[in-house]
């Protein structure tokens, strides 16, 4: 019988985490498996519990949460050889979307947990962003430029609550919009683009709950997809958003897509976010760690 550990984040998805942790445990017990259960009460606590679980060398570690939960433990999992089973319980669930894991129903936990028992192992690339003042690994998309500034502004605002705060931050940054003087190198060579509105470095295709900013990205190919949006005005940027939601923005002349294993970016005032979390400022060297994590998916 496989040895399974479960790490739950009860706060994920505005409370979905607790219910889906219970559902995952019940599903494992229906298979005759009595899992070791860990409940993280904070990011630091989840990281510590993940390290304890990995040290026990289980046959799989079931993580219940969203992209933010994974961001707190990806360092522990990378290179450990302990397979990950993801039970989506976040608000965006972009990694689950990319991997074809059901994420939008109460049955998601049962369907995902079945992979812990009889799933198929797949290698998953991990990104690593090294900034002037900090570094972190990530699984989804690294954002540099306008979208990172919106995230930064959202975190600085204390009012209003919920999604309204994000929209207020978006309006503020639209008002402050100005081209960034990017310096961009890909795999040691200067890129054919420079100044622009944003750069997205995608290990997977989407961020923000399904926005396919890097629609061709594949987390199994050892490469990043890079999307560069050139200098645009406020109205043109607003018109770009509906196309971003469909993934057709890459057809616009202002948008350039590229591929690479290592990206170097610098710009005055640069802020870097990945997996929705702040990484650092100043400059960034972003590299792919091919197949550094194993994920179990339903057969």
C-alpha positions in Angstrom: 0.0 0.0 0.0 1.5 3.4 -0.9 2.7 5.7 1.8 0.9 9.1 1.3 1.3 12.4 3.1 -1.3 15.2 2.7 -0.5 18.9 3.2 -3.5 21.1 3.4 -3.9 24.8 3.4 -7.3 25.5 5.0 -7.3 29.2 4.0 -6.8 28.5 0.3 -9.6 29.5 -2.1 -11.4 31.5 0.6 -12.1 28.4 2.6 -12.2 25.8 -0.1 -8.9 24.3 1.2 -10.4 22.8 4.4 -13.3 21.1 2.6 -11.1 19.7 -0.2 -8.5 18.5 2.3 -11.3 16.5 4.1 -12.5 15.2 0.7 -8.9 14.1 -0.3 -8.4 12.3 3.0 -11.8 10.5 2.6 -10.9 9.5 -0.9 -7.6 8.1 0.2 -9.2 6.1 3.0 -11.7 4.7 0.5 -8.7 3.2 -1.3 -7.5 1.6 2.0 -4.8 4.3 2.6 -4.5 6.0 6.0 -2.5 9.2 5.1 -0.2 11.3 7.3 -1.9 14.7 7.4 -0.3 18.1 7.9 -2.2 21.4 8.2 -0.3 24.5 7.5 -1.4 27.6 9.4 0.9 30.1 7.5 3.3 30.1 4.6 6.3 29.4 6.9 4.4 26.6 8.6 3.5 25.0 5.3 7.1 25.2 4.2 8.3 23.5 7.4 5.6 20.8 7.2 6.5 20.2 3.5 10.1 19.7 4.5 9.1 17.2 7.2 6.9 15.3 4.7 9.7 15.1 2.1 12.2 14.0 4.7 9.9 11.0 5.4 10.3 9.9 1.8 6.6 9.1 1.1 5.5 7.6 -2.2 3.6 10.8 -2.9 2.8 14.2 -1.3 -0.7 15.4 -1.8 -0.9 19.2 -1.6 -4.3 20.9 -1.3 -4.2 24.5 -2.3 -3.6 26.9 -5.1 -0.7 28.4 -6.9 0.2 30.5 -3.8 0.3 27.4 -1.7 2.6 25.7 -4.2 4.8 28.8 -4.3 5.6 28.5 -0.6 6.7 24.8 -0.9 8.2 24.6 -4.4 11.8 25.0 -3.1 11.3 22.0 -0.8 9.8 19.8 -3.6 12.3 20.7 -6.3 14.8 18.0 -6.8 13.5 16.0 -3.9 12.3 13.0 -6.0 9.0 12.9 -4.0 6.1 13.0 -6.5 3.5 15.8 -6.1 -0.2 15.3 -6.3 -2.1 18.5 -6.6 -5.6 19.0 -5.3 -6.6 22.4 -6.6 -8.3 24.7 -4.0 -7.1 28.1 -4.9 -8.7 31.1 -6.6 -6.7 31.0 -9.8 -5.5 27.4 -10.1 -3.4 28.1 -13.2 -1.0 25.2 -12.7 -4.0 22.8 -12.4 -5.5 24.3 -15.6 -2.2 23.8 -17.4 -1.9 20.2 -16.3 -5.5 19.3 -17.1 -6.4 18.7 -13.4 -10.1 19.3 -12.6 -10.3 22.4 -10.5 -13.8 23.8 -10.5 -16.0 21.3 -8.6 -16.3 19.5 -5.3 -15.3 16.3 -7.1 -11.9 17.7 -7.9 -10.3 16.3 -4.8 -11.4 12.8 -5.5 -10.3 12.9 -9.1 -6.9 14.3 -8.3 -6.3 12.0 -5.4 -6.9 8.9 -7.6 -3.6 10.0 -9.2 -1.8 9.3 -5.9 -2.9 5.7 -6.1 -2.7 4.9 -9.8 -1.4 8.0 -11.5 1.2 8.5 -14.2 4.4 10.4 -13.3 5.3 13.4 -15.4 8.4 15.6 -15.2 7.6 19.2 -14.6 9.9 22.2 -15.3 10.6 24.7 -12.5 11.6 28.3 -13.0 14.1 30.2 -10.9 14.2 34.0 -10.7 17.3 35.6 -9.2 16.9 39.3 -8.6 19.2 42.0 -7.2 17.7 41.6 -3.7 16.1 38.2 -3.5 15.4 35.0 -5.4 12.7 32.3 -5.6 11.5 29.4 -7.7 8.2 29.4 -9.4 5.9 27.1 -11.4 3.6 29.4 -13.5 4.6 32.8 -14.9 7.1 35.5 -14.0 5.7 39.0 -14.6 7.8 42.0 -15.2 6.5 45.4 -16.1 2.9 46.7 -16.0 1.2 43.6 -14.6 3.9 43.3 -11.8 3.3 46.9 -11.0 -0.4 46.3 -10.7 0.3 43.4 -8.3 2.6 45.7 -6.3 0.1 48.5 -6.1 -2.6 46.0 -5.0 -0.4 44.8 -2.1 0.3 48.4 -1.1 -3.4 49.5 -1.0 -5.3 48.9 2.3 -8.7 49.7 0.8 -11.0 48.5 -0.6 -11.2 44.7 0.0 -11.4 41.9 -2.5 -11.2 42.2 -6.3 -12.2 45.9 -6.1 -8.7 46.6 -4.7 -7.1 45.0 -7.8 -9.3 47.1 -10.1 -8.4 50.3 -8.2 -4.7 49.3 -8.5 -5.2 48.7 -12.3 -6.7 52.2 -12.7 -3.8 53.8 -10.8 -1.2 52.1 -12.8 -3.0 52.9 -16.1 -2.9 56.5 -15.1 0.8 56.2 -14.4 1.5 54.1 -17.5 4.9 54.9 -19.3 7.2 52.6 -21.4 9.8 50.8 -19.4 13.4 50.8 -20.7 14.0 47.1 -20.7 17.3 45.5 -21.4 16.6 41.9 -22.4 19.0 39.0 -23.2 17.9 35.4 -24.0 20.3 32.6 -23.7 23.2 35.0 -23.7 22.2 37.0 -26.7 20.6 40.4 -26.9 16.9 40.2 -27.8 15.5 42.0 -30.8 13.1 44.0 -28.5 13.8 46.3 -25.7 11.5 49.1 -24.4 8.0 48.0 -23.7 5.0 47.7 -21.4 5.5 44.2 -20.0 7.5 41.0 -20.2 6.0 37.7 -19.2 8.2 34.6 -18.8 5.9 31.6 -18.9 6.6 28.1 -17.6 2.9 27.5 -18.3 0.5 29.4 -20.5 -1.7 31.4 -18.1 -1.7 33.5 -14.9 -4.4 35.4 -13.0 -6.9 32.6 -13.2 -6.7 31.6 -16.8 -5.3 34.5 -18.8 -3.1 32.9 -21.4 -0.4 35.5 -21.6 2.1 32.8 -23.0 -0.4 30.6 -24.9 2.3 28.3 -26.3 4.1 27.5 -23.1 4.6 23.9 -22.2 5.9 23.0 -18.6 7.5 19.8 -19.9 9.7 21.1 -22.7 12.6 22.6 -20.8 11.9 26.1 -22.3 10.2 29.3 -21.3 7.8 31.1 -23.5 8.5 34.8 -23.4 5.8 37.4 -24.3 7.0 41.0 -24.8 4.4 43.8 -25.2 5.9 46.9 -26.8 5.2 50.5 -25.8 1.4 51.2 -26.0 -0.9 53.9 -24.8 -3.6 53.6 -22.2 -6.5 53.0 -24.7 -4.5 50.5 -26.7 -3.6 48.6 -23.5 -7.2 48.5 -22.5 -8.2 47.1 -25.9 -5.5 44.5 -25.6 -7.1 42.9 -22.5 -10.0 41.2 -24.2 -7.5 39.6 -26.7 -5.3 38.5 -23.7 -8.3 36.6 -22.3 -8.5 34.7 -25.6 -4.8 34.3 -26.2 -5.0 36.1 -29.5 -2.9 39.1 -28.3 0.2 37.3 -29.8 -1.1 38.2 -33.3 -0.8 41.9 -32.7 2.2 43.8 -34.1 3.0 45.3 -30.6 3.5 41.7 -29.2 6.6 39.6 -29.7 6.9 36.0 -28.6 10.2 34.2 -28.0 11.6 31.1 -26.4 14.6 30.5 -24.1 16.2 28.7 -21.2 17.7 31.7 -19.5 16.4 35.3 -19.6 18.2 38.4 -18.2 16.1 41.5 -17.7 16.8 44.9 -16.2 15.0 48.2 -16.2 14.8 51.2 -13.9 12.0 50.6 -11.4 11.7 46.9 -12.3 9.6 44.7 -10.0 9.3 40.9 -10.5 6.4 38.8 -9.5 6.0 35.0 -10.0 3.2 32.7 -9.0 1.4 35.8 -7.9 4.1 36.5 -5.2 6.7 39.3 -5.1 10.2 38.1 -5.8 12.5 41.2 -6.0 13.5 44.3 -7.8 16.2 45.9 -10.0 17.2 43.1 -12.4 16.4 39.5 -12.9 18.1 36.4 -14.2 15.4 33.8 -14.8 16.3 30.2 -15.7 14.5 27.0 -16.2 15.3 23.9 -14.2 14.2 21.1 -16.6 12.1 18.3 -15.1 13.1 19.3 -11.6 9.8 18.2 -10.1 7.6 15.1 -10.6 3.8 15.4 -10.7 1.4 12.4 -10.7 -1.5 12.9 -13.1 -4.6 10.7 -13.7 -3.9 8.1 -16.3 
